[in-house]
C-alpha cells in the first residue's frame, strides 16, 4: 500500500507531535493492511507499547474474521503478539469465522481457509463440523462443474471429506459430465485424472471413451485422429470395437 513516510509530516506540527492523530492513523493503517506504514508511525512518534499491542490485537482479529490470513499473520509477526492471545477463545472464534467466510467465497479463497485452520490450529471437531463440511462439499461440486479438478481435489483432501460423499450420486454425476466434456475436447489426460480420483465405474468409462473416439474419428482431421488413437490406448478399447468403429467411419466418409 502506498503512503508511509511521505505523508507522515502532517502528524508533525511545528511545535509538538499530534499523538492522538498519529494513533488514529496507526489504527486506520492496520485495518487497511498497511502494516509497514503503521510501524513507521509508531516508531516516529514513540507510541506506547500498551497502545500498540491493543491496536495490533484489534486489527488482527478484524482481518482474521474477514479471512485475511496474510495481514493477520503479518500483524502477529510484526508486533510479536503473545501466544496466549493467539490461542485465546476470542482469536479462535475469529479464525473460525474467517474459515467459513473464505469457504463461502470459494475458488482460490479455499486455500486461505485451509491456511487459517493450520496457522491457528483449529480443532478437528470444527473442521469436521456440519457447517464446515457442508460448505466444503458445495465447493467441491462447484469446482467440478467449473472444470477445476485440482481445486476440487484440494478441498476433498484438506477438509477430509468422507469417501461416501466422493462416491455419492451427485458428485459422480458431475464428475462423469466433466469426463465426457474433456474427452470430447481432446483432454484425455484430464479425463483420466477425474476417472481415477473419483473412481468412476469402468462401464461408464468404456462407454464415454467409445463415444468420444467415434466423435473424434468423424471429425476427420489430424487432431481428431490423434485423439482417437490416444483414447484407444489410454482406455484399452477392445479390438472388436475399434474395427467396427473404424469401418463405420470409413463408410461414412465422403
N, C-alpha and C positions, 0 to 999 in steps of 0.2 A: 504494500500500500504506500502511495506517495505521501509526503508530508515530512514529519520528523524535524530535524534540526533547523530547516529553513523557515518554519513558521513558529518556532519557539520564542522568538523575540517578543511577540505580542504578550507573553507572560512575564516579561522583564521590564516593568516601567522604569523611568529614570531614577526613582528614589529607592523603591523596595520591590522585591518579587511579590506577585499576587498568588499566594499559596492556594487559596480556595479555587481560583481559576485553573491553576495547574492540576489540582486534584480532580476537578471536574473533567479536564481534558484527558487525564490518565484513565478515568473510568470510561469515557467515551471511546478512547482508542482501544482499550482492552476489549470492549464489547464489539468493536468493529474488526477485531483481529489484527490490529496494528501493534503487535507486542513490542517490536523494536522501538517504535515511536513512544509508547508508554514508558518503556525502560529509560529512554533518553530524558524524558521529562522528570521522572523520579530522581535520576542522578543529578540533573541540573539544579533541581530545587531542593535536593536532600530531604525528600519527603519521608516522614516517619515510617518505620518498618511495620508498625501496627496498622497504619492506613494501607500500606502496600499489600500486606497479606490479606486484609479484609477485601480490598478491591479485586485482587487476583482471584480469591476464592469465589467471589460472587460472579465474576466474568467467566471463570472456568465452568461453573455449574450451568450458566446460561448457554455457553457453547455446547456443552455436553448434552443438555436437553434437546438442542437442535440437531444432535447427531454429528456435530462438527468435532470429530476426534482429533484433528490436526491442530487446531488452535487451542483446544483444551489441553492437549499434551504439551504444546509449546509453553503454555502458561505454567503448567506443573513444573517443567524443567527450568524455565527462566527464573521463577520466583521460589523454587525449592519448596513447594508445598509439602507439608508433612504427610507421612504415610498414614498416620491415624486419620487425617482429614480425608484422604483419598479413599480409605476403606470405610468411611463413615456411612451411616444409613442415608444421609442426605445425598451424598455423591452417588451411592449405589442406585438410589431411586432415579436420579438424573440420568445415569448411564442406561438404565432400563428404558426410560422414556426415549432416549436417543436411539437405542436399538430399534424400537418399534417405529419411530419416525423414519429412519433410514430404510427399514424393510418396506414400509408402505410406499416410499418414493421409488423403490425398485432400482433396476438397472445397475449402474456402477456403484450406487449407494449401498448395495448389498455388502460390499467389501468393507465399507465403513462400519456397518453394523457388526460384522464379524470381528473387526479390529477393536471395537469398543468392548465386546464380550471378553476378548483376550486381555486387553490392557487393564481393565478394571476387574478382571477375574470374577465375572458374574457366575453365579451358581448354576450348575447343570439343571436344577429344578426350573429355573427361569427359562433357559434355552429350550427345555422340553415342555414348557407350559403350553396350554391350549392356544393362548393368544399368539405367542411367537410362532408356534408350529403352523397355525392356520395361515398367518401372513406369508410365511416361508413357502408353504405349499402352493399358495396362489401365485407366488412369484415364479415358482418352477414352471407352472403351466404357462404363464405369461412369457417367460424366456423361451420356452419350447415353441410357442406359437410365433414368436419373432425370429425363430431360427437360431437363437443363441444357445447352442448346446453346451458350450463351455460354461456360460453363466448358470444354466440350469443345473449342471453337474456340480458346480461350486456350491450352490445353495444346498443341494442334497447332502454333500459331504460336510460342509461347515456347520449345518444345523442338524446333522444326524437324523435326517428324515427316514422313517421306517420303510423297510422293503415292501411292506403291504401297500404303502402309498405309491411307490415307484411302479408296482405291478398292478395298480388299480386301473379300472376300465377307462377312467378319464385321462390319466397320464398316458396309458398305452395308445389310446385313440389319437391324441395329439402327436405322440412320437411317430406313429405309423404314417400320419398325414405328412409329417416333415420328411420321413424316409422317401415316400413316393415323390414328393416335390424335388428332393435332392437328386434322386435317381434320374428323373426326367430332365433335370438341368445339367446332368453330367457330373455332379459332385458325388462320385462313387465312394470316395474315402469318408466324406461327411456322413453319408447314409450308413456306411458300415459302423462308424463310431456310435451312431444313435442305436443301431441294432444291438451292438454289444452292450452299451451302457444300460439300456432299458430291457435287455433280454427278450427281444421280440421273438415271437414264435416262428419256427422255421417254415411252417406252412405259409404264413404271411410273407416272409422274406422271399421265398421262391416265387410266389405269385406276383409280388411287386417287381422283382428283378426281371421276370419273364416279360411282363407288360412293358417295362422300361426298355428292355433290349429291343423288342419289336418296334417300339416307337422310334428309337434311335436309328434302326435299320431303315425304317420308312422315310427318314429324313434324307437318306441317300448321300449325304455329304461326308467328307473325310472325317470331320469331327464326330458325326453320328456313328460311323463305322468303328472309330476308335473307342467310343463309349460303349458300344455294343460288345466289343471284344473284352473290354475291361470288366463289364458286368458278368459276362460268361465266366471269366477267370476268377473273379472275386467271389462269386456266389456258386461256383461249380455247377452250372446248369447242365442238365442231363444231355447227352449226345443226341438222343431221340428228339428232344425238344429243339435243340439247335438246328438239327437237319430240317425238321418240319417248319420251323420259323424262317430259316434261310430260304427254303423253297418257296414259301408263300411270298416272301419279299421279292424274290426274283420274278415270280409270276406277275406280281402287281406292278413291277417297274415298267415304264413306257418303252 
